[in-house]
Amino acid sequence: AGLLSCYVAFLLFNIHHQAAYPWELRYHAYFMEDIDSRLVIFSDWLAVVASLTAILGLVRNSERHRRWIWCSFFGGIVLSVFWLYYMLRLPKFRWDVIWLPFGPLSGAVICLYVDHLLNESSEEVRKLRSYMYAYKAS
C-alpha cells in the first residue's frame, strides 16, 4: 500500500504539472498531437482513483472492501486500453512510457496478490490454532 501511495503522489504531481504547464512533461508530450490536455488530466485522475480504491481494499480487512481491489483492477484495464491505443498510434513505440498503461493495473494486481497471501496466511494461522486447542483438550 505504501508503494502505491507513492505512485498516487507522483500522479498528483503529474496532474498539477499538466494543468499548470501543459505538455512540459516528456511522457505526456509524446501524445500532444493526439490527445487533448484535459483528457490526459482526466486519465491521470482515473489512475489516482483506481490506485486509491486498491489501497482501500487492501487496508480494510473485510470481504466487502475486497471488491474495491477488483474495481481497481477493472479500472486499470480500461486505462490500459486507453493508453495502449494512443501509444500504438505513435510513430515510434516509446518504452519509457510503458508505466502509463500498466501502472494502475499492476498496482491492482499486486494488491490482489498480497490480499490472497494474507488470506492464506490467516487460514493457516486459524488451522494451527485449532490444532493447538485440540492438543490441549486431550
N, C-alpha and C positions, 0 to 999 in steps of 0.2 A: 504494500500500500504506500510505503514511503517513496519508492522509486516512481510509482505512478503519480504521486503528488508532485514530485519534481517535474515530471512531464507536463502536468497541468499548469504549473507555474511558468514553464517555458512556453506553452501555448498561449497563456495570457499575455506574456511579453510579446509574442508574435502578433496577437490581435491588436494590442496597443500600438505597436510599431507600424502595422499595416494601415491602421486607421489614421495615425498621425502623419506618417511618411510613406504613402503608397508606393509599392514596388521597389523599395530600397533594399529589402532583404532578398538575397540572391535566390533562395529557394522558392520565393513567391514570384520573383521577377521572371523566371522561366515561363510563367503562364500569363504574362502581361498581355499578349496578343489574343488569347483565347478566353480568358475569364474576367468578369467584372470584379473589381476590388471588393465590393460588398459581398459577393459570393464566396470569395476566399475567406473573408472575416466570418461569414455565416458557417462555413465548413469548419473553421477552427473552433467556433463556439460549439458546434455539434461534437467535435472531438473532445472538448472540455467536458461537456455533459456526459458523453459516453464514458470517459475516464472517471468522472466523479461517481457515476452510478456503479461502476465496477468496484471502486473503493468502498462505497456504501454497502454494497452486497457482501464484500469480504469482511469488513469490520463488524457488521451486525451478524450475530450468530443465530439466525433463525431461518426456517425453511422459506418463509415469505420474502425475506431480504435476499435470498439466493437468486430469486427471479431477476433482481436488478443486474446481476452479473450477466445473465442471459440476454437481458435487454441491451446491455452494453455491447455484448458480442454481436448482436444483430445490427446495432447502430454502427459498429465498426465495419461490418460487411458493407453496409450502404456507403460509408465514407471510403472504403477501399475501392468500390466500384467507381465512385465519383472521381477520385484522384487517379486511378489507373486509366480511366477513359481519357483524361486530359494529358496524362503522361505519355500515353501511346500516340497522341496526336502531335507531340513534339517532333521536330525534325530529327533529333538525336535523343535516344533514351538516356535519361540522366539517372545514374545510380546513386548520386549523392542526395537525392530527394526520395529515396525508397521508403524512408520513415513516414512520409506523409500518408500514403495509403495504409501502411501496416502498423503504425504507432498505436492507435486506439484498439485495433483488432488484436494485436499481440498483447497489449495490456490486459484485455478482457480474457484472452486465452490463458495467460499466466495466472490471473485471479481465479479462473475456473480450476486450473490445475492445483493451485495452493489450497483452494476450498476442498477439493477432492482429497488431497493429502491430509488435511486437518480432520475431515470426517472419518477417514480410515484410521487415523491415529486415535481419535476419540472412541471409535468402536473397539479397537484393540485394548485401550485402557479399561473400558467397561468390561470386556471379556476377562481381562486379568484380575480385575477387582472381584468379579463373580467367582473366579477360581479361588481367590484368597478367602472369601467369605464361606465358600463351600468347605474349604480345608479347615477353617476354624470351627465350623459347626460339627465336624465329625470327630 
